[in-house]
Amino acid sequence: MFDIRIDSFLAVYRNKSYTKAAEELCLTQPAITQHIKALESQYGCKLYEYSNRRLRLTKEGEIFYKYTEYLKANEKLMEQKLREVNKKSKTLKFAATLTIGEFTIAPILDKFIETFSEYNITMYVLNTKEVLEKIKSGDIAFALVEGLFNKDEYESKLYKTVKLILTAPTNHPLLNKSTVTIEDLKSETIIVREKGSGTREVIERGLFNKNYTLNTFKNIIEIGNVNIIKELVKKGMGISFMYEDAAREEIDKGELGEIKISEFSIEREFNFIYLKNNIEYEEIDRFFSFFK
């Protein structure tokens, strides 16, 4: 395990309290305080300060946190590799955001599993926020994400670019209209993913760029599952923006329609992301090459 002082520093950050950090690590508060002071002495700077009675990182502390977070995540990956040195099978854990996991890569997962048969594979399907947390904590090796993320905090490679389209029931009157604007949609019920979803964030940003919000629509329904959203749209409960990958099969079968909005288009990158300074870069690159 790395320096216990690093654990103390990160525990204080998580809890915003020396006392709670001590409880988490089963140490005394003076011990936590001593660990932080020792780090500050070693690096010649203050890491924490109080502002309006609240404990927060200094500018130097923010830099220190960024790098120690990577160290701890890589430590977890390193421990896994050390345990598996003499084992025949290895462990691979990765994640995908919902649209990518359910629709984009689902048809090729069998080939992925066959190609990397030497691995015991675990795949998580989560929203963007949850996926990013798993990468930062070192719980997964890589992820395929559709949402927005800070490219300064992760290594990333472009997987593909996908268009967001507006789906509607096949009998919707706007499907027969030659020109549709966002103004024409104000009386509609919009069905969207939950907060924290990358798809929702992209939609909100696209609307904002045209000076609209989700509140532009008459009603908002939040659903955390794309398949359920599609079923509700089919039944005429509302319209919904979703990635073309998610709706293409139903549109081709005539079960959903696509409303094309004039002068409004949203395209989004699907990215392959992983931890900065990942100790297994060559292995990660093999996985990316398969998907690409």
SVG drawing of the C-alpha trace seen along z (x, -y; Angstrom):
<svg xmlns="http://www.w3.org/2000/svg" viewBox="-51 -33 61 54">
<polyline fill="none" stroke="black" stroke-width="0.4" points="0.0,0.0 1.2,-3.5 2.1,-6.0 -0.6,-6.1 -0.3,-9.9 -1.8,-9.8 -4.7,-7.8 -5.2,-10.4 -5.1,-13.3 -7.7,-11.6 -9.9,-10.7 -9.9,-14.4 -10.9,-15.4 -13.7,-12.9 -15.1,-13.8 -14.2,-17.5 -13.3,-16.9 -10.3,-15.7 -12.6,-14.0 -14.6,-12.1 -11.5,-11.1 -10.1,-9.7 -13.3,-7.7 -13.1,-6.3 -9.5,-5.2 -9.9,-4.0 -7.2,-6.5 -7.1,-9.4 -7.7,-12.9 -4.2,-14.0 -2.8,-11.3 -4.6,-12.6 -3.5,-16.1 0.1,-14.9 -0.1,-13.1 -1.3,-16.3 1.3,-18.4 4.1,-16.0 3.0,-16.1 2.9,-19.9 6.4,-20.0 7.7,-17.5 6.3,-19.5 6.7,-22.9 3.1,-24.2 -0.3,-24.2 -2.6,-21.6 -5.8,-22.5 -7.2,-25.7 -10.4,-26.9 -12.6,-29.4 -15.8,-30.6 -15.3,-27.7 -15.2,-25.2 -12.2,-23.0 -11.1,-23.2 -8.1,-22.5 -5.6,-25.2 -4.4,-25.6 -1.4,-23.5 -3.8,-21.0 -5.9,-20.7 -2.8,-19.8 -1.7,-17.3 -5.2,-15.7 -5.2,-15.3 -2.0,-13.3 -2.6,-11.3 -6.0,-10.2 -4.2,-8.8 -1.7,-7.1 -4.3,-5.4 -6.3,-4.2 -3.1,-2.8 -2.3,-1.2 -5.5,0.8 -4.8,1.8 -1.2,2.8 -2.4,5.0 -4.7,6.8 -1.9,7.4 0.4,8.7 -2.2,11.2 -2.6,12.6 1.1,13.0 1.0,16.8 -2.6,17.3 -3.9,18.7 -6.8,16.3 -6.8,12.5 -9.4,10.1 -10.9,7.4 -13.5,4.9 -14.8,2.2 -17.9,0.0 -20.1,-1.6 -22.7,-4.2 -26.3,-3.1 -26.8,-3.7 -23.3,-2.4 -23.7,0.7 -27.2,1.6 -27.1,0.8 -23.7,-0.2 -21.5,2.6 -24.1,5.2 -24.0,6.9 -20.2,7.4 -19.8,8.4 -19.7,12.1 -16.7,11.5 -15.0,9.4 -15.4,12.1 -14.1,14.7 -11.1,12.5 -10.1,12.0 -10.9,15.4 -8.0,15.4 -9.9,12.8 -12.7,13.1 -14.7,10.2 -17.1,7.9 -18.9,5.2 -20.9,2.5 -23.6,0.4 -24.0,-2.9 -24.6,-6.6 -21.7,-8.9 -21.2,-10.2 -21.0,-6.6 -18.6,-5.5 -16.2,-8.4 -16.2,-7.6 -15.3,-4.0 -12.4,-5.0 -11.1,-7.5 -11.3,-4.9 -9.4,-2.3 -12.4,0.1 -12.4,0.5 -9.7,0.5 -11.5,-1.6 -14.9,-2.8 -16.9,-3.7 -18.8,-6.9 -21.4,-9.0 -21.5,-11.9 -19.5,-15.0 -16.3,-14.7 -13.2,-16.7 -10.6,-15.5 -7.8,-17.0 -8.6,-14.3 -8.7,-11.2 -6.9,-9.7 -9.3,-9.5 -9.6,-8.2 -12.5,-8.9 -14.5,-5.7 -17.2,-7.2 -19.4,-10.1 -23.2,-9.6 -26.2,-11.9 -29.0,-12.5 -32.4,-12.3 -35.9,-13.2 -38.1,-10.1 -41.9,-10.1 -44.8,-7.7 -45.4,-6.8 -48.8,-8.6 -47.4,-11.9 -48.6,-14.8 -45.2,-16.5 -43.8,-13.6 -45.7,-14.8 -44.6,-18.5 -41.9,-19.6 -40.3,-22.1 -40.3,-21.6 -38.8,-24.1 -38.3,-23.9 -41.1,-26.4 -43.4,-23.7 -42.5,-21.4 -43.5,-23.6 -46.9,-21.8 -45.2,-18.4 -44.3,-16.1 -40.6,-15.4 -39.3,-12.1 -35.7,-12.4 -33.1,-10.4 -32.4,-11.0 -30.0,-13.7 -26.4,-12.5 -27.1,-10.9 -24.7,-11.9 -27.4,-11.9 -29.5,-14.3 -26.5,-16.6 -25.8,-16.7 -29.5,-17.5 -29.6,-20.3 -26.5,-21.8 -27.8,-21.6 -31.0,-23.3 -29.2,-25.9 -27.1,-26.8 -30.4,-27.7 -31.6,-29.6 -34.1,-26.9 -34.3,-24.5 -36.2,-21.3 -38.8,-23.6 -39.6,-24.8 -41.7,-21.7 -45.2,-21.4 -44.3,-18.4 -41.2,-16.5 -41.0,-12.8 -37.8,-11.4 -37.0,-7.7 -33.7,-6.0 -34.0,-3.3 -33.8,-3.8 -35.9,-0.7 -38.7,-2.0 -38.5,-5.4 -38.9,-3.8 -42.0,-1.9 -43.5,-5.1 -42.8,-6.9 -44.4,-4.1 -47.6,-4.4 -47.8,-8.2 -46.8,-9.3 -44.3,-11.8 -41.4,-12.4 -37.7,-11.8 -34.2,-12.7 -32.0,-9.6 -28.9,-8.5 -29.5,-7.1 -27.8,-3.8 -30.5,-3.3 -33.5,-4.0 -32.3,-2.7 -33.8,0.8 -37.3,-0.5 -37.2,-3.2 -36.2,-0.7 -39.1,1.6 -41.6,-1.3 -42.2,-1.2 -40.8,-4.7 -40.6,-7.9 -38.0,-10.6 -38.9,-14.3 -36.3,-16.3 -35.9,-19.7 -34.8,-22.6 -31.5,-24.2 -31.0,-22.1 -28.6,-19.2 -26.8,-17.5 -23.8,-15.2 -21.9,-13.6 -18.6,-11.8 -18.5,-8.3 -15.1,-8.1 -12.9,-5.3 -11.5,-6.6 -9.1,-5.4 -7.0,-6.6 -4.1,-9.0 -0.7,-7.3 -2.4,-3.9 0.3,-1.3 -1.2,1.1 -1.2,-1.2 -0.3,1.6 -3.1,3.8 -5.6,0.9 -4.6,0.2 -5.4,3.8 -9.0,3.4 -9.4,0.0 -8.2,1.5 -10.8,4.2 -13.7,1.7 -12.3,-0.8"/>
</svg>
